């Protein structure tokens, strides 16, 4: 059974990517014991603006500042 804190952290993770218009449909997002795992392919939505690398870096910085996350593992291709 999932820890409720990890469930809430996953919602924050998904929201952060959504705010920055990053498409996570080809990625696997998980949170386990406070560690976020992002694997697969990330790309900008069709209506998203800016560089994918900059947007992902901003998202990672914002997430690392949240108490829900002990660490973030980014193992993704950025397109």
N, CA, C and O atoms as a DFTB+ gen file, in Angstrom:
316 C
 N C O
     1  1       0.825      -1.176       0.000
     2  2       0.000       0.000       0.000
     3  2       0.878       1.252       0.000
     4  3       1.916       1.289       0.661
     5  1       0.461       2.261      -0.735
     6  2       1.232       3.493      -0.869
     7  2       1.120       4.358       0.375
     8  3       0.071       4.436       1.015
     9  1       2.223       5.001       0.696
    10  2       2.247       5.966       1.786
    11  2       1.515       7.224       1.312
    12  3       1.771       7.707       0.209
    13  1       0.622       7.748       2.122
    14  2      -0.178       8.912       1.744
    15  2       0.712      10.120       1.440
    16  3       0.360      10.946       0.598
    17  1       1.854      10.230       2.112
    18  2       2.780      11.344       1.837
    19  2       3.361      11.233       0.441
    20  3       3.554      12.243      -0.236
    21  1       3.641      10.006       0.005
    22  2       4.155       9.805      -1.352
    23  2       3.084      10.115      -2.396
    24  3       3.394      10.638      -3.466
    25  1       1.843       9.798      -2.094
    26  2       0.736      10.094      -3.008
    27  2       0.604      11.604      -3.189
    28  3       0.455      12.084      -4.313
    29  1       0.658      12.353      -2.088
    30  2       0.579      13.815      -2.169
    31  2       1.792      14.391      -2.901
    32  3       1.655      15.327      -3.689
    33  1       2.964      13.840      -2.644
    34  2       4.182      14.307      -3.314
    35  2       4.086      14.074      -4.823
    36  3       4.516      14.916      -5.611
    37  1       3.524      12.937      -5.223
    38  2       3.363      12.647      -6.651
    39  2       2.437      13.670      -7.304
    40  3       2.671      14.084      -8.440
    41  1       1.396      14.076      -6.596
    42  2       0.494      15.111      -7.127
    43  2       1.243      16.420      -7.336
    44  3       1.049      17.087      -8.352
    45  1       2.095      16.796      -6.390
    46  2       2.894      18.012      -6.528
    47  2       3.880      17.892      -7.688
    48  3       4.113      18.857      -8.416
    49  1       4.453      16.707      -7.854
    50  2       5.383      16.462      -8.956
    51  2       4.679      16.653     -10.298
    52  3       5.180      17.366     -11.168
    53  1       3.543      16.032     -10.462
    54  2       2.778      16.157     -11.703
    55  2       2.332      17.600     -11.951
    56  3       2.384      18.087     -13.080
    57  1       1.897      18.274     -10.894
    58  2       1.458      19.668     -11.022
    59  2       2.593      20.589     -11.467
    60  3       2.381      21.499     -12.269
    61  1       3.787      20.352     -10.949
    62  2       4.929      21.188     -11.305
    63  2       5.239      21.073     -12.803
    64  3       5.538      22.073     -13.457
    65  1       5.167      19.863     -13.333
    66  2       5.399      19.685     -14.770
    67  2       4.256      20.283     -15.579
    68  3       4.481      20.874     -16.636
    69  1       3.051      20.133     -15.093
    70  2       1.877      20.683     -15.776
    71  2       1.954      22.206     -15.844
    72  3       1.651      22.792     -16.883
    73  1       2.359      22.856     -14.742
    74  2       2.487      24.315     -14.719
    75  2       3.466      24.814     -15.770
    76  3       3.283      25.891     -16.337
    77  1       4.498      24.031     -16.027
    78  2       5.539      24.436     -16.972
    79  2       5.296      23.895     -18.382
    80  3       6.146      24.012     -19.265
    81  1       4.109      23.296     -18.572
    82  2       3.689      22.756     -19.869
    83  2       4.672      21.712     -20.410
    84  3       4.994      21.683     -21.597
    85  1       5.133      20.857     -19.488
    86  2       6.021      19.753     -19.861
    87  2       5.173      18.502     -20.000
    88  3       4.450      18.123     -19.079
    89  1       5.266      17.870     -21.144
    90  2       4.505      16.656     -21.449
    91  2       5.210      15.459     -20.808
    92  3       6.363      15.164     -21.121
    93  1       4.503      14.779     -19.908
    94  2       5.060      13.615     -19.212
    95  2       4.379      12.316     -19.655
    96  3       4.504      11.288     -18.989
    97  1       3.657      12.367     -20.784
    98  2       2.898      11.190     -21.211
    99  2       3.788      10.002     -21.570
   100  3       3.329       8.860     -21.554
   101  1       5.052      10.261     -21.893
   102  2       5.977       9.166     -22.223
   103  2       6.987       8.936     -21.100
   104  3       8.066       8.387     -21.322
   105  1       6.616       9.366     -19.889
   106  2       7.512       9.215     -18.740
   107  2       6.803       8.481     -17.612
   108  3       5.576       8.471     -17.523
   109  1       7.593       7.880     -16.771
   110  2       7.097       7.205     -15.576
   111  2       7.485       8.070     -14.381
   112  3       8.670       8.250     -14.099
   113  1       6.488       8.602     -13.681
   114  2       6.722       9.429     -12.501
   115  2       6.290       8.646     -11.269
   116  3       5.159       8.166     -11.197
   117  1       7.184       8.520     -10.309
   118  2       6.886       7.792      -9.084
   119  2       7.534       8.497      -7.905
   120  3       8.535       9.196      -8.058
   121  1       6.956       8.307      -6.735
   122  2       7.561       8.792      -5.496
   123  2       7.532       7.631      -4.509
   124  3       6.484       7.033      -4.267
   125  1       8.684       7.325      -3.950
   126  2       8.796       6.241      -2.981
   127  2       9.674       6.705      -1.824
   128  3      10.840       7.050      -2.013
   129  1       9.098       6.707      -0.625
   130  2       9.806       7.118       0.587
   131  2      10.412       8.511       0.435
   132  3      11.511       8.773       0.923
   133  1       9.682       9.410      -0.249
   134  2      10.127      10.783      -0.399
   135  2      11.101      11.025      -1.538
   136  3      11.551      12.153      -1.740
   137  1      11.428       9.985      -2.281
   138  2      12.333      10.129      -3.425
   139  2      11.500      10.076      -4.708
   140  3      10.779       9.108      -4.952
   141  1      11.611      11.133      -5.526
   142  2      10.888      11.191      -6.796
   143  2      11.752      10.573      -7.886
   144  3      12.940      10.875      -8.000
   145  1      11.144       9.709      -8.683
   146  2      11.819       9.069      -9.814
   147  2      11.115       9.513     -11.092
   148  3       9.905       9.336     -11.234
   149  1      11.877      10.089     -12.018
   150  2      11.347      10.554     -13.295
   151  2      12.147       9.841     -14.375
   152  3      13.335      10.104     -14.564
   153  1      11.477       8.933     -15.082
   154  2      12.147       8.123     -16.107
   155  2      11.333       8.155     -17.387
   156  3      10.104       8.211     -17.348
   157  1      12.011       8.120     -18.511
   158  2      11.321       8.108     -19.801
   159  2      11.703       9.313     -20.622
   160  3      12.863       9.724     -20.641
   161  1      10.710       9.888     -21.311
   162  2      10.936      11.027     -22.194
   163  2      10.051      12.193     -21.773
   164  3       8.845      12.041     -21.577
   165  1      10.674      13.357     -21.639
   166  2       9.950      14.587     -21.342
   167  2      10.088      15.515     -22.537
   168  3      11.158      15.611     -23.137
   169  1       9.005      16.197     -22.881
   170  2       9.053      17.175     -23.967
   171  2       8.071      18.288     -23.659
   172  3       7.211      18.143     -22.790
   173  1       8.196      19.383     -24.359
   174  2       7.285      20.503     -24.171
   175  2       5.957      20.175     -24.840
   176  3       5.924      19.556     -25.903
   177  1       4.848      20.600     -24.202
   178  2       3.536      20.482     -24.834
   179  2       3.542      21.289     -26.124
   180  3       4.395      22.154     -26.321
   181  1       2.595      21.005     -26.992
   182  2       2.527      21.732     -28.258
   183  2       2.324      23.228     -28.051
   184  3       2.767      24.026     -28.877
   185  1       1.665      23.621     -26.966
   186  2       1.467      25.046     -26.690
   187  2       2.472      25.587     -25.668
   188  3       2.356      26.729     -25.224
   189  1       3.447      24.770     -25.302
   190  2       4.461      25.197     -24.343
   191  2       5.531      26.045     -25.007
   192  3       5.887      25.828     -26.165
   193  1       6.034      27.005     -24.264
   194  2       7.066      27.895     -24.787
   195  2       8.355      27.681     -24.007
   196  3       8.334      27.242     -22.857
   197  1       9.457      27.991     -24.639
   198  2      10.737      27.918     -23.953
   199  2      11.477      26.624     -24.221
   200  3      11.005      25.737     -24.933
   201  1      12.633      26.552     -23.632
   202  2      13.534      25.420     -23.790
   203  2      13.191      24.331     -22.776
   204  3      12.984      24.620     -21.597
   205  1      13.133      23.105     -23.225
   206  2      12.801      21.986     -22.338
   207  2      13.809      21.878     -21.197
   208  3      13.425      21.610     -20.058
   209  1      15.093      22.082     -21.489
   210  2      16.118      21.961     -20.446
   211  2      15.909      23.016     -19.356
   212  3      15.992      22.705     -18.167
   213  1      15.639      24.262     -19.758
   214  2      15.401      25.323     -18.776
   215  2      14.165      25.031     -17.936
   216  3      14.183      25.192     -16.716
   217  1      13.092      24.602     -18.593
   218  2      11.855      24.326     -17.871
   219  2      12.006      23.168     -16.891
   220  3      11.484      23.230     -15.778
   221  1      12.702      22.129     -17.285
   222  2      12.925      20.996     -16.381
   223  2      13.813      21.427     -15.211
   224  3      13.564      21.039     -14.070
   225  1      14.854      22.233     -15.489
   226  2      15.718      22.716     -14.403
   227  2      14.932      23.555     -13.406
   228  3      15.128      23.422     -12.198
   229  1      14.046      24.417     -13.896
   230  2      13.219      25.228     -12.999
   231  2      12.282      24.336     -12.172
   232  3      12.083      24.570     -10.980
   233  1      11.718      23.324     -12.811
   234  2      10.830      22.402     -12.097
   235  2      11.604      21.647     -11.006
   236  3      11.116      21.507      -9.885
   237  1      12.805      21.164     -11.335
   238  2      13.618      20.441     -10.351
   239  2      13.966      21.342      -9.170
   240  3      13.918      20.907      -8.020
   241  1      14.311      22.584      -9.452
   242  2      14.650      23.526      -8.383
   243  2      13.442      23.761      -7.468
   244  3      13.573      23.773      -6.244
   245  1      12.275      23.945      -8.073
   246  2      11.052      24.169      -7.289
   247  2      10.715      22.951      -6.439
   248  3      10.318      23.093      -5.282
   249  1      10.869      21.760      -7.001
   250  2      10.542      20.538      -6.267
   251  2      11.513      20.276      -5.123
   252  3      11.107      19.826      -4.052
   253  1      12.790      20.556      -5.346
   254  2      13.785      20.319      -4.294
   255  2      13.550      21.208      -3.083
   256  3      13.984      20.888      -1.976
   257  1      12.860      22.329      -3.294
   258  2      12.555      23.226      -2.191
   259  2      11.364      22.783      -1.355
   260  3      11.079      23.387      -0.320
   261  1      10.676      21.757      -1.778
   262  2       9.496      21.264      -1.051
   263  2       9.918      20.199      -0.042
   264  3      10.802      19.387      -0.313
   265  1       9.281      20.215       1.109
   266  2       9.641      19.273       2.170
   267  2       9.235      17.836       1.860
   268  3       9.738      16.905       2.490
   269  1       8.332      17.641       0.899
   270  2       7.866      16.293       0.569
   271  2       8.960      15.427      -0.066
   272  3       8.885      14.198      -0.047
   273  1       9.983      16.096      -0.632
   274  2      10.995      15.369      -1.400
   275  2      12.330      15.341      -0.673
   276  3      12.893      16.379      -0.322
   277  1      12.820      14.130      -0.459
   278  2      14.168      13.955       0.095
   279  2      15.200      14.048      -1.014
   280  3      16.304      14.554      -0.812
   281  1      14.825      13.548      -2.206
   282  2      15.737      13.544      -3.346
   283  2      14.912      13.397      -4.618
   284  3      13.752      12.986      -4.579
   285  1      15.529      13.738      -5.748
   286  2      14.872      13.595      -7.042
   287  2      15.852      12.923      -7.992
   288  3      16.984      13.377      -8.156
   289  1      15.407      11.836      -8.615
   290  2      16.215      11.101      -9.580
   291  2      15.637      11.374     -10.954
   292  3      14.523      10.947     -11.258
   293  1      16.388      12.086     -11.790
   294  2      15.957      12.405     -13.139
   295  2      16.748      11.535     -14.107
   296  3      17.946      11.740     -14.304
   297  1      16.079      10.576     -14.701
   298  2      16.690       9.659     -15.667
   299  2      15.814       9.691     -16.904
   300  3      15.140       8.715     -17.233
   301  1      15.836      10.845     -17.595
   302  2      14.904      11.061     -18.691
   303  2      15.609      11.670     -19.897
   304  3      16.634      12.340     -19.772
   305  1      15.036      11.422     -21.054
   306  2      15.470      12.056     -22.280
   307  2      14.638      13.326     -22.434
   308  3      13.413      13.295     -22.322
   309  1      15.319      14.443     -22.691
   310  2      14.621      15.715     -22.872
   311  2      14.582      16.037     -24.360
   312  3      15.623      16.165     -25.005
   313  1      13.369      16.168     -24.901
   314  2      13.227      16.442     -26.338
   315  2      12.585      17.772     -26.550
   316  3      12.379      18.183     -27.692
